[in-house]
Amino acid sequence: MEVCKKTGLRGLSKESFEKAFRKVKSESFSEEWEIKLLTHDMQDAAILFMKEHFVPYEPLVLLFDVQWNEGAEQYWKAVFEQMITLVLTSKVSGGIIAIRGIEIVSKTDRINTENIPDERLRNLLEYLNYCDDHAKFFEYYRTDEAIHFSGLAVAKSYRRRGIPT
C-alpha cells in the first residue's frame, strides 16, 4: 500500500484499506465472532449501536452530560462515511457486538462548534479541540495526517471479556 505524498492517507482508495484489512485479519479469530470493515448497508445499525452502547457509557460524554441528538448522529455518520471503522459481529445472529470508530484526521482539522445548538455537545467538542491544540501530536510525530480512534462501543452483554483488546 503506497501513500502518495500529494494525497496522503485520505488519498488511499477503499480498495487499499480493504486489501490491508484482509492482510491483517485473522481468519480463525473466533468461532462465534467476525470482524468486518463497516459498509454502507451497516451504517444505520452502527449509528443505533453507538447511541445505545457508546453515549450512555463513555466517560467524557457522561462528564459533559451529552445526550444523543442530531449533532451526535451527524458526528458518527461523518466518521462512518470514511469506511475504515471496524465492526465485530456475531456469526450466529449477525448482530453487532462492538464498534471501533476510526477516521483519518489531518493537522488542520478542527471541529467547528459555532452552529451546534446543544451547549453540552458544543462544550465537549470545544474541550476536544483544546486537547488537540495542546497535545501537539502532529508536531511531535512530524506528520500531517493520522488514523484516529474516535470511539469504542461494546454491547453490554459482551463487556469485561477483553474483546476490544
HUSULQUI-V157232 format. One record per helix or strand of 3 or more residues. SS is the DSSP state (H for helix, E for strand). FROM is the first residue (numbers start at 1). TO is the last residue. If there is no record, write none. Layout:
# HUSULQUI-V157232
ss:from:to
SS:FROM:TO
SS:FROM:TO
This chain:
# HUSULQUI-V157232
ss:from:to
H:9:11
H:14:24
E:33:37
H:40:53
H:59:63
H:70:81
E:86:90
E:96:106
H:119:135
H:137:141
E:145:154
H:156:158
